[in-house]
Amino acid sequence: MEPWNVGILVLGAKNLPKLDVFGLSDPYACLSVLSLGKNVEQDHVAQVEHNVSKISTSEHAAVQRSKTDKSLKTTFKILPQNRTRVVRKTLTPRWSQIFQFREARSVKLDATSGALTVVEQKVPISSDQRLKLLITLHDRDVAMKDDFSGRVTIDLRPNEPVEGEFALSTEDGQPLLGHSGEPSTILLKAVYSMCEYLDEPITEKETEEGEGDTCKYAVASMQGWRATMEDAHFVSLDLDGSKSCFFAVYD
């Protein structure tokens, strides 16, 4: 049976906050797909964060983080499953990168204690899972720990692509405001399906050209990220002897 997977196209972000000394940022995005267990809600998902420390190599750890001066919040630090490249000195990064996930991190809630656990071992993605995409944005810092910028979680449903501009929030769940005072956003497209993607695109082009009594044509095709070529075309330069031309492209 063909495996299910999640394909993500991360286009870019807009209006990020200024985090560098000189008023810009060196942003990158971290991505993980979470498989939610029974009774796990959005408030629980908010406790899961990406560990981008340059020192720690721990795959998973529960830590106490100061939320306010008077309260503590338990958070789960996990290594991101993937991340974009760093774009230097900008508040509007453009990544245009594609990522494929065949496995998700399991997030479970203990029925007795109500305690949240994040399982280190990843589980294969299937059609019957409750999936959420976790994205966190960070500012690259060469000398110190990378700064947290913002986060967003997006519901993923089988065969229901999501596409658009998504608002980022702070660690405490408040809207993240950028340098202009307007909300910070990330632009992406996500597909949760059985469609298989390659780890690297096939960029070789196949070409074809021809000429009839009334017209000339040329065709170019490229397989790209798909596991197989899914496009096709049909050409008739003399349809039913009428010298009419017929062209069709199929996806």
C-alpha positions, -999 to 999 in steps of 0.1 A, spaced: 0 0 0 13 34 -9 23 54 22 7 86 32 28 117 37 27 154 42 43 178 16 50 213 27 60 243 4 73 271 26 73 303 5 83 330 30 73 353 58 62 389 61 66 417 86 88 399 112 100 416 143 134 432 145 157 409 166 192 419 156 212 448 171 211 467 138 174 464 133 170 434 110 169 396 115 185 364 101 153 342 100 147 305 95 118 282 101 117 249 119 90 223 110 75 192 126 44 172 120 26 161 152 3 131 155 -22 139 183 -35 112 206 -70 110 221 -81 141 240 -51 161 231 -63 197 224 -47 229 212 -37 240 247 -16 209 249 0 214 215 10 249 227 34 232 252 55 216 224 84 237 213 114 233 190 149 229 205 173 250 184 201 251 210 236 247 195 248 229 227 221 204 236 218 173 215 188 159 235 161 145 213 133 152 238 132 169 272 105 183 294 116 216 310 101 244 331 99 278 313 90 310 331 58 323 316 54 353 339 71 364 370 46 344 391 40 312 372 58 284 354 47 264 324 58 229 314 71 227 279 84 199 257 115 206 237 119 185 205 144 187 177 127 199 145 122 173 118 132 199 92 142 235 88 146 261 61 178 278 52 188 310 70 181 342 51 204 370 62 194 405 72 158 407 63 123 409 78 106 395 48 125 362 40 118 342 9 125 305 12 105 287 -15 115 253 -1 97 220 -3 97 194 26 83 159 27 73 141 59 66 104 60 67 102 98 51 123 126 59 128 163 34 113 186 18 136 212 -2 117 239 -22 126 270 -21 102 299 -58 92 307 -51 89 345 -27 117 353 -36 141 325 1 145 318 13 153 283 40 132 267 59 137 234 72 103 222 108 105 208 101 77 182 84 90 151 53 71 138 45 65 101 19 89 87 -15 72 78 -49 84 68 -65 80 102 -43 103 123 -50 138 137 -21 158 124 -9 193 131 19 211 115 41 229 140 62 258 126 85 280 147 105 309 134 139 319 148 166 344 144 201 330 137 227 343 162 263 332 156 276 340 191 246 332 213 214 311 214 191 317 184 162 339 193 126 327 191 105 348 168 71 333 164 50 301 159 20 287 143 1 253 143 -20 243 114 -46 214 112 -39 189 85 -67 167 71 -64 139 45 -67 151 9 -76 187 20 -47 210 9 -42 241 30 -27 272 14 -24 308 24 -9 334 48 -10 323 84 -6 346 114 22 339 138 19 341 176 43 346 205 53 319 230 24 329 252 -1 326 224 -6 363 217 -5 377 181 30 384 170 34 420 158 62 429 134 83 459 129 54 479 113 30 471 142 10 448 119 7 410 124 36 388 114 27 360 89 41 330 71 31 319 36 29 282 28 10 253 12 6 219 28 -8 186 14 -16 155 35 -21 127 10 -9 95 -6 10 114 -33 47 104 -31 74 130 -34 111 126 -40 139 138 -18 154 158 -47 136 170 -78 143 155 -112 150 186 -133 159 170 -167 135 183 -194 119 163 -221 111 182 -253 91 175 -284 83 197 -314 64 193 -347 49 211 -376 17 207 -397 2 225 -426 -13 252 -404 8 254 -373 39 245 -354 42 233 -318 67 227 -291 64 208 -257 86 207 -227 80 186 -196 98 180 -163 90 154 -136 101 176 -107 94 165 -71 68 138 -81 78 101 -78 65 95 -113 57 117 -142 20 126 -138 15 149 -167 8 140 -203 -1 157 -236 -18 149 -269 -13 166 -303 -31 162 -335 -20 185 -364 -48 173 -387 -79 164 -368 -102 142 -389 -86 154 -421 -100 189 -416 -66 205 -411 -78 216 -377 -53 212 -349 -60 198 -314 -38 202 -284 -44 189 -248 -24 187 -216 -34 163 -188 -24 164 -151 
